[in-house]
Amino acid sequence: MKNTFKNTKLIIALFFLALSLSLSSCRHNDDNEKDDLPQEELSDVLLKVTDQATGVPVTYDYQVNSTSNPNIKLIDGHTYNVEVMFKNGAEDATQEIKEAVNEHFLVYNFPNSDITLTRTDSSDFTRGDGNRVGIKTKWVVNTAVKNTAAPAQLVLTLFHEPVTVSEASSVSGNGVIYGTHTGGETDAQANYNITY
């Protein structure tokens, strides 16, 4: 009888230990998801592009899982102020990046375009390592479309928890990539056609 009682006590103690470990594990995962901005939760990646010559903003809306890309019209020799916004339906999801700024970084890839990009983020979107996330940028358009026989695009990628990041640029094929990273995962990728 004593052994049965001890075994029952032991089983109950092990059950409560397993339950408490399970609950604390769930709580830890919920905290991580709060800082994450997975692509499944995004409906739109918007670019607000303002020509400095006119001051008129135009918003280009990349809809996640769409079969077509927005056409960004750029004029050679013009300078543009550009702001990225992330949405989940009507909700502005950009705030989640601000709240977890050290965990995010944007990379801009311009295949077949000659565009000089400078990050102009405020301190709200500057990481602890001094690199700006890239929510706000300035584009100087040297040549919007370098080779008219090929498509010109912007491939914009938001990385989550990269190990290292840099604002440095590198030549890639017929264009330039602004921003480098190692490690991490893709939170969102948006494609835009560039026209002139």
DRENMAR-449277 format. One record per atom (N, C-alpha, C): residue in three letters; x, y, z. Coordinates in steps of 0.05 Angstrom, whole numbers, plus 5000, padded with zeros to 4 digits. Each point is the difference from the previous one (the first is absolute). Layout:
<recs>
ALAXYZ...
</recs>
This chain:
<recs>
MET501649765000MET498450245000MET501750255000LYS502250005016LYS501850235001LYS501350054973ASN500849784986ASN501250034973ASN498150124980THR497449925001THR498050114982THR499650295005PHE500050085026PHE499650285007PHE502450174991LYS502549895003LYS502450144992LYS500150034969ASN499249784986ASN499950014971ASN498050204990THR497750025012THR498050194992THR501050285005LYS501350055023LYS501150275006LYS502150074979LEU501749814993LEU502150054981LEU498850064972ILE498049864992ILE498750054974ILE498750285000ILE498750075021ILE498750275002ILE502150224999ALA502249965015ALA502250205000ALA501250034972LEU500549774987LEU501150024973LEU498150134980PHE497449955004PHE498050134983PHE500050305003PHE500150105025PHE500150295004PHE502650124991LEU502249865002LEU502550104990LEU499950034970ALA499049804986ALA499850014971ALA498150224991LEU497850045015LEU498150214993LEU501250275003SER501550055022SER501250265004SER502150064980LEU501649804991LEU502050044979LEU498650064974SER497949874994SER498550054975SER498950285000LEU498950105022LEU498850275001LEU502250214997SER502349965013SER502150204998SER501150004972SER500149774986SER500949984973SER498150164982CYS497449975004CYS498050144983CYS500350305004ARG500450095025ARG500250285006ARG502450124985HIS502349855000HIS502450094986HIS499550044971ASN498649814987ASN499450024971ASN498250234994ASP498050065018ASP498350234996ASP501550265000ASP502150025017ASP501650255001ASP501550034974ASN501149784989ASN501550034975ASN498150084977GLU497649894999GLU498250074978GLU499250295001LYS500050135024LYS499250285002LYS501950174984ASP502649934999ASP502050164987ASP500349924970ASP498849784992ASP500349914973ASP497850124982LEU500750034975LEU498150114981LEU499949814976PRO498949765004PRO500149804979PRO498350084975GLN500949924977GLN498750074975GLN497149915000GLU499349785014GLU497349905000GLU498150205012GLU501150185018GLU498350205013GLU500050274986LEU501350024977LEU500150254985LEU498249974975SER498550214995SER498350014976SER501250184979ASP501550215009ASP501050204981ASP502750115009VAL501750064980VAL502550155004VAL499750244982LEU499850245013LEU499650244984LEU502550175000LEU500450134976LEU502250194997LEU498750274994LYS500650205018LYS499150274994LYS502450154988VAL499850064974VAL502250124985VAL499350294994THR501750185010THR499550294996THR502250124984ASP499450104976ASP501950144983ASP500750275013GLN502650045006GLN500750265013GLN499450244982ALA499949964974ALA499550224982ALA497150105002THR498249825005THR497150085000THR498849995029GLY501249845017GLY499049975027GLY497549825001VAL499349884977VAL497549844999VAL500649715006PRO498849885021PRO500549725006PRO498249824983VAL501149774992VAL498449794987VAL500649745016THR497849865007THR500349755015THR499649764982TYR501949825002TYR500049754985TYR499549775019ASP498049844995ASP499149805019ASP500649724989TYR502049875012TYR500549724993TYR498249825018GLN498249854988GLN498249835015GLN501249725001VAL500449905024VAL501249745004VAL498449794986ASN501449824986ASN498949784984ASN498550104975SER500550254992SER498850104975SER501549884976THR498749984977THR501349904976THR501250224984SER499650255008SER501250234985SER501450195019ASN502050144990ASN501550185016ASN499350294993PRO500050185019PRO499650294994PRO502250114983ASN499450194983ASN501950144983ASN500850275013ILE502550035008ILE501050255011ILE501150164977LYS498950244996LYS500950174978LYS502150195012LEU502549994989LEU502250175009LEU501150154976ILE500950255005ILE501150174979ILE503050025004ASP501549954979ASP503050035002ASP500750285009GLY501950015018GLY501050265010GLY498450115023HIS497849875007HIS498350105023HIS500849865026THR499450135022THR500549895027THR497449965014TYR499749775013TYR497549925013TYR500549945030ASN498150085016ASN499949915028ASN498049765001VAL500949785012VAL498449764999VAL499649895029GLU497549935006GLU499449885026GLU498649744996VAL500849795015VAL498849744999VAL498049975023MET497649894994MET498049945020MET499149724997PHE499649865022PHE499049725000PHE497250005011LYS498249854988LYS497249995009LYS499149715003ASN498249975019ASN498649755004ASN497050074999GLY498949994976GLY497350114996GLY500150305003ALA498350115018ALA499950285005ALA502150085021GLU501249815014GLU501850055022GLU502850064990ASP501250225010ASP502850074994ASP501949825016ALA501449824986ALA501849825013ALA502950115002THR500550244990THR502650125001THR500950055029GLN498050055017GLN500550055029GLN501549765013GLU499449764990GLU501349765012GLU503050004994ILE500850114977ILE502950034994ILE501250205019LYS498650225004LYS501150215018LYS500449895029GLU498149835009GLU500249895027GLU502249795002ALA500849884978ALA502149805000ALA502150074979VAL500950255001VAL501850114979VAL502649854997ASN501149895022ASN502549854998ASN499749734986GLU497649924995GLU499549744988GLU499350014971HIS500150244988HIS499150034972HIS502050154983PHE500049954973PHE501850144982PHE498949964971LEU499950224985LEU499049994972LEU502450004981VAL499849844979VAL501949994978VAL498550084975TYR501250194985TYR498950104975TYR501749904977ASN498849854981ASN501449904977ASN498750124975PHE501750144984PHE499150144976PHE501349874975PRO499149764992PRO501249884975PRO499150184976ASN502050064983ASN499550154976ASN499350295004SER500850125023SER499550295004SER502650125013ASP500450254994ASP502350155012ASP498750215019ILE499649925025ILE498850175020ILE501950015024THR500550245009THR501750035024THR498150035024LEU500249825019LEU498250005023LEU501550085025THR498750175016THR501150085026THR497849955021ARG500749875022ARG498049965022ARG499850265016THR497550085005THR499550265014THR498349965025ASP500049755011ASP498449955024ASP500750185023SER498050065016SER500450135026SER501149805020SER500550095024SER501049825021SER498049785007ASP497450054995ASP497949795005ASP500549744984PHE501350034976PHE500549774984PHE503049964995THR501650075021THR502849954999THR500749785021ARG501349794991ARG500649785017ARG502250075021GLY500249845020GLY502150055021GLY502849994989ASP500449864977ASP502749984988ASP500650254982GLY498150194999GLY500450244984GLY498949994972ASN499349764990ASN498949984973ASN497150075000ARG499250154979ARG497250074997ARG498549784986VAL497549955009VAL498449784989VAL499450044971GLY499450254992GLY499450064972GLY497150054994ILE498550085021ILE497150074996ILE499850254983LYS501850205005LYS500150244984LYS502650024985THR499850064974THR502450024983THR499750234980LYS502350074989LYS500150204978LYS501249864976TRP498650024977TRP500949884975TRP500850224980VAL502449994990VAL500950174978VAL500049824975VAL498250064981VAL499749834977VAL501950094978ASN502149854996ASN501950064979ASN498949894973THR499249755000THR498649874977THR498049815011ALA497450064996ALA497949835011ALA500149724988VAL500349984973VAL500249744986VAL502550004983LYS502049845008LYS502550004986LYS499849864973ASN498849774999ASN499749844975ASN497149974995THR499050144979THR497150004994THR499049734991ALA501849824992ALA499249734992ALA499449825023ALA500750095024ALA499649835024ALA498450155021PRO498649855018PRO498450135020PRO501850135021ALA499150235010ALA501350135022ALA498149985024GLN501149945023GLN498449945024GLN501350115025LEU498350015021LEU501050035027LEU499149745014VAL501949865012VAL499349775017VAL500750095028LEU497950035016LEU500350115028LEU499649775019THR502049955017THR499849775019THR500450105029LEU498249935017LEU500250055029LEU501049755014PHE502350025012PHE501149785015PHE499550025030HIS499549775012HIS499549995029HIS502449865014GLU501050125021GLU502249895016GLU502449934984PRO501050184982PRO502549934987PRO502350015020VAL502049844996VAL502349985019VAL501750264997THR500650084975THR501450254995THR498650154977VAL500250265000VAL498950174979VAL502050224993SER499850114976SER501650234992SER498450164979GLU500350265001GLU498650174981GLU501550014973ALA502449874998ALA501650014977ALA498549904975SER500950094977SER498849914974SER502049834985SER498949844981SER501749844983SER498749984973VAL501749984979VAL499049984973VAL499149714996SER497749974988SER499049734994SER498950004972GLY501449864982GLY499149994972GLY499950284988ASN497750084991ASN499650264987ASN498950215020GLY500149955026GLY498850185019GLY501650015026VAL498850105021VAL501350035026VAL498249905022ILE501249875020ILE498549915024ILE500950185023TYR498150115014TYR500650185023TYR499349855026GLY502149935015GLY499749865025GLY500949714997THR501549915020THR500849725001THR499449895028HIS499749745001HIS499449875026HIS501149725000THR500349895024THR500549715002THR497949895019GLY499149764995GLY498149865018GLY497250134999GLY498349915018GLY497350115002GLY498149874980GLU497550095001GLU497949894983GLU498750234985THR498649934978THR498550204985THR497350045013ASP499450245009ASP497350075010ASP498250074977ALA501150144979ALA498450094978ALA501850054976GLN498949944976GLN501450084975GLN497950114981ALA500550244989ALA498250134982ALA501550074974ASN498649964978ASN501250064973ASN498450234987TYR501550194989TYR498850224986TYR501450034973ASN498550054979ASN501250064974ASN500850305000ILE502250064987ILE500950284997ILE499750084971THR498550214995THR499550114973THR501150294999TYR500050114976TYR501050274997TYR498150154981
</recs>
